[in-house]
């Protein structure tokens, strides 16, 4: 088996590799999105806490 045969996967390479790429993209988004959301929520809570302490 050659590399070109491996990448072509018997004529189904386009479907197979696009499915792998799509899956990798979804896994990445599902990993990064909550981390970014957590960071934003922590910033917002920090701002609200600082704003609340200024009034004391």
ABEGO torsion letter per residue (X at the ends): XBAAAAAAGGGAAAAAAAAAAAAAAAAAAAAAAAAAAAAAAAAAAAAAAAAAAAAX
